[in-house]
Amino acid sequence: MVLLIGGKGLLGSALLNSSVILKDTDNLILGRGDVSLIDWKKNPFSHKIELVIYLAASTIPSRDVTNEVILNTKLLLEEFYIILDWSIRAKVPFVFISSSGSLSLRREIIPWRENDLPSLSSYYSQIKVLQEGLLISNLAKENLIIMRPSNLFGFEKIKKGFGLVDNLKFLKKTGNAINIFSNINCYRDYIYVEDFVYVFDKIIKSQYRGVVNVASGHIYTILELIEAANVKFHLVDGYDNLEPYHSVIDNGIMRQLISSYLFKDPINYLVRV
């Protein structure tokens, strides 16, 4: 049995097609708020769990510290610790899906390597950094994996996409405007969501433990993607004095763990009819 926590978004939906998850028919999917309702010492199904995949993340993109933010943070971190503590004691592999594309990085470090930690730039990234900190302090337990996907794309079945690439794909059809909340000259790595699932399967089956950056090697500036999409857009600086930042990450460990594989290019994805 695989326990999947979170997973209502782009990546969670794609991971449901993972061979690691599909091998069982009685997998358990919990949403945020469900973990703390379970007595993990007495629950009858807990002994059947062979893998924990933690995807739950903040849904509040605010920088302001409000009561909602405080309560959301408290619940998220409490539940994260509950399931992390249980998995360590039960010696069940715990996979934390962190981020790289959505975090602010130390700008003097390009590419970002597995032993580098992100800087705090938003509420979302602060939660990811705190969760990574809890995991890294327990990596010696030998059952923990931190996977950091670069910027994901590929949710073609919905009207509006998940991130920049999919939104550009959507705007190519509609001609509407788009707001850009970062410097258009910053470099980013992009990975197709099904490519991430392929890497996920390989890493889980490899028995690797530790931190791994999951990136495709397709590196573009935001401006290059906008030009490739050939759409009219309205550029808005979302934050005052926003500096360019780079989320080009080193995928050396990932490359060692998988065989030769052709990753989908975001530009080809954008221009494809």
C-alpha positions as CSV (number, residue, x, y, z in Angstrom):
1,M,0.0,0.0,0.0
2,V,1.2,3.5,-0.9
3,L,0.1,6.4,1.3
4,L,-0.2,9.6,-0.8
5,I,-0.7,12.8,1.1
6,G,-1.9,15.7,-0.9
7,G,-1.9,15.1,-4.6
8,K,-4.9,17.1,-5.9
9,G,-2.8,19.2,-8.3
10,L,-0.8,18.7,-11.4
11,L,1.9,16.4,-10.0
12,G,-0.3,14.4,-7.7
13,S,-2.7,13.6,-10.6
14,A,0.2,12.5,-12.7
15,L,1.8,10.4,-10.0
16,L,-1.4,8.3,-9.8
17,N,-0.2,6.8,-13.1
18,S,3.2,5.9,-11.6
19,S,4.0,2.2,-11.8
20,V,5.0,2.3,-8.1
21,I,1.5,3.4,-7.2
22,L,-0.4,1.3,-9.8
23,K,1.1,-1.9,-8.6
24,D,-1.4,-1.8,-5.6
25,T,-5.1,-1.4,-5.8
26,D,-5.8,-0.4,-2.2
27,N,-3.6,2.8,-2.0
28,L,-4.6,5.4,0.5
29,I,-4.9,9.1,-0.4
30,L,-5.2,11.7,2.4
31,G,-5.8,15.4,2.1
32,R,-4.5,18.1,4.3
33,G,-6.3,17.9,7.6
34,D,-6.8,14.1,7.4
35,V,-3.4,13.0,8.9
36,S,-4.1,14.3,12.4
37,L,-7.4,12.6,12.5
38,I,-5.8,9.2,12.5
39,D,-4.3,7.4,15.5
40,W,-1.1,6.1,13.9
41,K,-0.4,3.8,16.8
42,K,-3.7,1.9,16.5
43,N,-4.8,2.3,13.0
44,P,-5.4,-1.1,11.4
45,F,-4.1,-0.2,7.9
46,S,-0.9,1.4,9.0
47,H,1.1,-1.8,9.1
48,K,0.2,-2.3,5.3
49,I,1.9,0.9,4.2
50,E,5.1,0.3,2.3
51,L,5.7,3.8,1.0
52,V,4.8,7.4,2.0
53,I,4.7,10.1,-0.7
54,Y,4.2,13.6,0.8
55,L,2.9,16.2,-1.7
56,A,0.7,18.5,0.5
57,A,1.7,22.2,0.2
58,S,0.6,25.6,1.1
59,T,-2.3,27.0,-0.9
60,I,-1.8,30.5,0.4
61,P,0.6,32.5,-1.9
62,S,0.7,35.5,0.5
63,R,3.7,37.2,2.0
64,D,1.6,38.7,4.8
65,V,1.4,37.0,8.2
66,T,-2.3,36.7,8.8
67,N,-4.3,34.5,11.1
68,E,-5.1,32.3,8.2
69,V,-1.4,31.9,7.3
70,I,-0.6,31.1,10.9
71,L,-3.3,28.4,11.2
72,N,-2.4,27.0,7.8
73,T,1.3,26.8,8.7
74,K,0.6,25.2,12.1
75,L,-1.7,22.5,10.7
76,L,0.6,21.7,7.7
77,L,3.8,21.4,9.9
78,E,2.0,19.4,12.6
79,E,0.7,16.9,10.1
80,F,4.0,16.7,8.3
81,Y,5.8,15.9,11.6
82,I,3.2,13.3,12.6
83,I,3.6,11.3,9.4
84,L,7.3,11.8,9.3
85,D,7.7,10.6,12.8
86,W,5.5,7.5,12.1
87,S,7.4,6.6,9.0
88,I,10.8,6.8,10.7
89,R,9.6,4.6,13.6
90,A,8.0,2.2,11.2
91,K,11.0,2.2,8.9
92,V,8.8,3.0,5.9
93,P,10.4,5.0,3.0
94,F,9.2,8.6,3.1
95,V,9.3,10.6,-0.2
96,F,9.0,14.4,0.2
97,I,8.2,16.2,-3.0
98,S,9.9,19.6,-2.5
99,S,10.6,22.2,-5.1
100,S,13.3,23.9,-7.0
101,G,11.5,25.9,-9.7
102,S,9.3,27.7,-7.2
103,L,11.9,28.6,-4.6
104,S,14.2,31.6,-4.5
105,L,17.8,30.4,-4.8
106,R,21.1,32.0,-3.7
107,R,21.9,33.8,-6.9
108,E,25.6,33.3,-6.7
109,I,25.1,29.6,-7.0
110,I,24.4,28.4,-10.6
111,P,23.5,25.6,-10.9
112,W,21.8,24.8,-7.6
113,R,23.1,21.5,-6.2
114,E,21.6,18.9,-3.9
115,N,23.5,20.2,-0.8
116,D,22.4,23.8,-1.4
117,L,19.4,25.2,0.6
118,P,17.0,27.7,-0.9
119,S,16.5,31.2,0.5
120,L,13.1,32.3,1.8
121,S,11.1,34.3,-0.7
122,S,7.4,33.6,-0.1
123,Y,5.1,31.8,2.3
124,Y,5.1,28.7,0.0
125,S,8.9,28.5,-0.1
126,Q,9.2,29.1,3.7
127,I,7.1,26.0,4.3
128,K,9.1,23.9,1.9
129,V,12.4,25.1,3.5
130,L,11.1,24.2,7.0
131,Q,9.9,20.8,5.9
132,E,13.3,20.1,4.1
133,G,15.0,21.2,7.3
134,L,13.1,18.6,9.3
135,L,14.0,15.9,6.8
136,I,17.6,16.7,6.4
137,S,18.1,16.5,10.1
138,N,16.8,13.0,9.9
139,L,18.5,11.8,6.7
140,A,20.6,9.4,8.7
141,K,17.5,7.3,9.4
142,E,18.0,5.9,5.9
143,N,14.4,5.9,4.8
144,L,14.0,9.4,3.5
145,I,14.1,10.9,0.0
146,I,13.8,14.5,-1.0
147,M,12.9,15.1,-4.6
148,R,13.1,18.6,-6.0
149,P,11.4,19.0,-9.4
150,S,12.2,22.0,-11.6
151,N,9.3,24.0,-13.2
152,L,6.6,21.5,-14.1
153,F,4.4,21.7,-17.2
154,G,2.1,19.4,-19.2
155,F,-1.5,19.6,-17.9
156,E,-3.0,19.8,-21.4
157,K,-6.4,18.4,-20.5
158,I,-7.6,21.5,-18.5
159,K,-8.6,24.8,-20.0
160,K,-5.9,26.8,-18.1
161,G,-2.5,25.3,-17.3
162,F,-0.6,24.9,-14.0
163,G,2.4,27.1,-14.6
164,L,4.0,29.5,-17.0
165,V,4.5,27.1,-19.9
166,D,0.9,25.8,-19.8
167,N,-0.5,29.3,-19.3
168,L,1.3,30.4,-22.4
169,K,0.0,27.4,-24.3
170,F,-3.5,28.4,-23.2
171,L,-3.0,32.1,-24.1
172,K,-1.8,31.1,-27.6
173,K,-5.3,29.9,-28.2
174,T,-7.2,32.8,-26.6
175,G,-5.0,35.8,-27.2
176,N,-5.6,37.0,-23.6
177,A,-3.0,38.9,-21.5
178,I,-0.7,37.3,-18.9
179,N,1.0,38.8,-15.8
180,I,4.6,37.9,-15.3
181,F,5.7,38.0,-11.7
182,S,9.4,37.6,-12.2
183,N,12.2,39.0,-14.3
184,I,11.7,37.8,-17.9
185,N,15.5,37.4,-18.3
186,C,15.9,34.9,-15.5
187,Y,16.9,31.3,-16.5
188,R,14.8,28.3,-15.5
189,D,14.8,24.6,-16.0
190,Y,11.5,23.0,-17.2
191,I,10.4,19.4,-16.9
192,Y,7.3,17.7,-18.4
193,V,5.2,16.2,-15.6
194,E,5.1,12.7,-17.2
195,D,8.9,12.9,-17.4
196,F,9.1,13.6,-13.7
197,V,6.9,10.5,-13.1
198,Y,9.4,8.4,-15.1
199,V,12.3,9.7,-13.0
200,F,10.3,9.1,-9.8
201,D,9.7,5.5,-10.7
202,K,13.4,4.9,-11.4
203,I,14.6,6.6,-8.2
204,I,12.1,4.7,-6.0
205,K,13.1,1.4,-7.6
206,S,16.8,2.2,-7.3
207,Q,16.7,2.2,-3.5
208,Y,18.4,5.7,-3.5
209,R,18.1,7.7,-0.3
210,G,18.8,11.4,0.2
211,V,18.3,14.5,-1.9
212,V,17.9,14.6,-5.6
213,N,17.2,17.4,-8.0
214,V,14.9,16.4,-10.8
215,A,15.5,18.5,-13.9
216,S,15.4,18.0,-17.7
217,G,18.3,20.1,-18.8
218,H,16.0,22.3,-20.9
219,I,17.0,25.8,-19.8
220,Y,15.3,28.9,-21.1
221,T,14.6,32.5,-20.1
222,I,11.0,33.4,-19.6
223,L,11.3,35.8,-22.5
224,E,12.4,32.9,-24.8
225,L,9.3,31.0,-23.9
226,I,7.0,34.0,-24.4
227,E,8.6,34.5,-27.9
228,A,8.2,30.9,-28.7
229,A,4.5,31.0,-27.8
230,N,4.1,34.0,-30.1
231,V,1.4,35.6,-27.9
232,K,0.6,39.1,-26.9
233,F,1.2,39.6,-23.2
234,H,1.1,42.4,-20.6
235,L,4.2,42.4,-18.5
236,V,3.6,43.3,-14.8
237,D,6.4,43.5,-12.2
238,G,4.6,41.6,-9.4
239,Y,6.9,42.8,-6.6
240,D,8.8,46.0,-6.0
241,N,12.5,45.8,-6.9
242,L,12.3,42.2,-7.9
243,E,15.7,41.0,-8.9
244,P,16.3,38.3,-11.5
245,Y,16.9,34.9,-10.0
246,H,17.9,31.6,-11.6
247,S,16.6,28.2,-10.9
248,V,19.0,26.2,-13.0
249,I,19.7,23.1,-11.1
250,D,22.3,20.4,-11.2
251,N,20.7,17.0,-12.1
252,G,23.9,15.0,-11.8
253,I,22.5,12.5,-9.2
254,M,19.3,12.0,-11.2
255,R,21.3,11.3,-14.4
256,Q,23.3,8.6,-12.5
257,L,20.1,6.9,-11.4
258,I,18.2,6.7,-14.8
259,S,19.1,5.3,-18.2
260,S,19.3,7.5,-21.3
261,Y,16.0,9.2,-21.6
262,L,14.7,12.0,-23.9
263,F,12.9,14.7,-22.0
264,K,10.1,16.7,-23.6
265,D,11.2,20.2,-24.5
266,P,8.9,23.1,-23.4
267,I,9.4,25.0,-26.6
268,N,8.3,22.1,-28.8
269,Y,5.3,21.7,-26.4
270,L,4.4,25.4,-26.9
271,V,4.6,25.5,-30.7
272,R,3.0,22.2,-31.3
273,V,-0.4,22.6,-33.0
